[in-house]
């Protein structure tokens, strides 16, 4: 009887040992590309004319470990810290209406996304972009692109909480 009780007491310890991750919780190492329309990207800052729709057309993820896949499973969007929408379907875009009455100046566009990569712990992408609203296109300082790319912050926990 003592042996049975001892084995039952040891069972939770065995289950914990069986669930241990030998990889040490390595976070994914990825590059992210965000394609937009309705705005101009200059030095990782987005310029948008008031009374325009800023569209995030797609979010792409590339694993920097050769031959291994990485992906996001959705995207959550925030404008000046207020939740404005979510897209769970690839390519994870969203249209953001910039009303005509919006005062010129800087705003924060934040995108968070669950991130999965082969042989890595699940993680979250946390992307922040300064969006500068201008009255006319003449106020945009030069020629830009419609793509933001590079390395973004990857965390173990959901940054939106």
URMO-V254503 format. One record per residue. N is the residue number from 0. RES is the residue in one small letter. PHI is phi in whole degrees, -180 to 180 (none if undefined). PSI is psi in degrees with one decimal (NA if undefined). OMEGA is omega in radians with two decimals (999 if undefined). Layout:
n=[N N]
res=[RES RES]
phi=[PHI PHI]
psi=[PSI PSI]
omega=[OMEGA OMEGA]
This chain:
n=[0 1 2 3 4 5 6 7 8 9 10 11 12 13 14 15 16 17 18 19 20 21 22 23 24 25 26 27 28 29 30 31 32 33 34 35 36 37 38 39 40 41 42 43 44 45 46 47 48 49 50 51 52 53 54 55 56 57 58 59 60 61 62 63 64 65 66 67 68 69 70 71 72 73 74 75 76 77 78 79 80 81 82 83 84 85 86 87 88 89 90 91 92 93 94 95 96 97 98 99 100 101 102 103 104 105 106 107 108 109 110 111 112 113 114 115 116 117 118 119 120 121 122 123 124 125 126 127 128 129 130 131 132 133 134 135 136 137 138 139 140 141 142 143 144 145 146 147 148 149 150 151 152 153 154 155 156 157 158 159 160]
res=[x x x x x x x x x x x x x x x x x x x x x x x x x x x x x x x x x x x x x x x x x x x x x x x x x x x x x x x x x x x x x x x x x x x x x x x x x x x x x x x x x x x x x x x x x x x x x x x x x x x x x x x x x x x x x x x x x x x x x x x x x x x x x x x x x x x x x x x x x x x x x x x x x x x x x x x x x x x x x x x x x]
phi=[none -63 -65 -67 -64 -62 -67 -66 -70 -80 -57 -60 -66 -67 -65 -64 -66 -71 -90 -66 -93 -70 -79 78 71 -56 -87 -62 -114 -131 -107 -123 -120 -117 -99 -126 -142 87 -149 -125 -98 -133 52 62 -114 -102 -107 -136 -81 -56 67 -129 -103 -89 -113 -88 -80 -161 -126 -114 -125 -126 -71 -82 -92 -56 79 -118 -82 -146 -159 -108 -112 164 -142 -110 -114 -133 -119 49 73 -103 -63 -121 167 -146 -135 -104 -120 -59 -96 70 -83 -159 -94 -120 -77 -104 -62 -60 -76 -65 -69 -60 146 -94 -135 -110 -105 -120 -127 -117 -153 -64 -122 -125 -144 -60 63 -129 -72 -59 -148 -132 -87 -133 -112 -125 -135 -83 -112 -102 -89 -122 -74 -135 -64 -65 -84 -77 -79 107 -88 -134 -125 -115 -133 -115 -138 143 -89 -122 -67 -119 -126 -79 -115 -67 -70 -79 -93]
psi=[-40.4 -35.9 -40.0 -43.7 -41.9 -42.2 -39.1 -36.4 -32.3 -18.3 -46.4 -35.6 -38.5 -38.7 -39.9 -40.9 -34.7 -25.0 -2.2 137.3 110.7 -15.5 -9.5 14.2 33.7 134.1 149.5 147.9 102.0 158.4 145.8 137.3 126.7 117.5 132.1 164.1 156.9 3.5 170.9 130.5 121.9 118.4 48.8 15.3 138.4 127.6 132.1 136.8 137.8 152.5 39.5 160.7 117.4 121.0 127.6 109.0 -38.2 154.9 119.8 144.9 133.6 122.8 131.7 -3.3 114.8 135.4 5.5 136.8 154.8 151.8 160.4 156.7 9.4 171.9 133.9 133.8 139.1 137.4 118.0 46.5 5.0 129.8 128.6 -12.0 172.0 145.8 121.5 8.7 130.6 134.7 18.0 28.7 172.1 141.6 132.2 110.9 127.2 101.1 151.8 -33.9 -1.8 127.6 139.4 145.7 -171.5 141.5 162.9 123.9 121.8 135.6 126.0 147.9 133.6 135.7 130.4 137.1 148.6 132.9 23.0 159.8 146.8 145.0 -174.8 139.0 142.5 102.9 132.6 134.1 135.9 125.6 118.6 120.0 129.6 158.0 -39.9 160.6 -22.8 -19.7 -6.2 124.7 70.8 -175.1 141.1 -159.9 -177.2 19.2 135.6 124.6 158.5 -168.4 134.3 166.2 130.5 128.2 161.9 -27.6 159.9 115.5 -16.2 -10.3 NA]
omega=[3.12 3.13 -3.14 3.12 3.12 3.13 3.11 3.10 -3.13 -3.09 3.12 3.10 3.10 3.12 3.10 3.12 -3.14 -3.12 -3.09 3.12 -3.12 -3.09 3.09 3.09 3.12 3.10 3.12 3.07 -3.00 2.90 -3.10 3.05 3.11 3.10 -3.13 2.94 -3.09 3.12 3.13 -3.14 3.06 -3.12 3.11 3.04 -3.09 3.08 -3.10 3.05 3.10 -3.11 -3.14 2.99 3.02 -3.11 2.90 -3.05 -3.13 3.02 3.13 -3.13 3.09 3.10 3.13 3.00 -3.04 3.06 -3.13 -3.08 3.01 -3.13 2.93 -3.09 3.13 3.11 3.07 -3.06 3.12 3.07 -3.08 3.07 3.10 3.11 -3.13 3.11 -3.10 3.02 -3.12 -3.07 3.12 0.30 2.95 -3.12 3.11 3.04 -3.13 3.14 3.07 -3.08 -3.12 -3.12 -3.12 -3.14 3.05 3.14 -3.05 3.08 -3.13 2.98 3.14 3.10 3.04 -3.09 3.01 -3.05 3.10 3.10 -3.12 3.10 3.11 3.10 3.04 -3.07 3.12 2.96 3.10 -3.04 3.14 3.10 3.01 3.08 3.13 3.11 3.10 -3.12 -3.12 3.13 3.12 -3.12 3.11 -3.00 3.05 -3.14 3.14 -3.12 3.06 -3.08 2.98 3.13 3.11 -3.10 -3.13 -3.12 3.08 -3.12 3.11 -3.06 -3.14 -3.08 -3.09 -3.10 999]
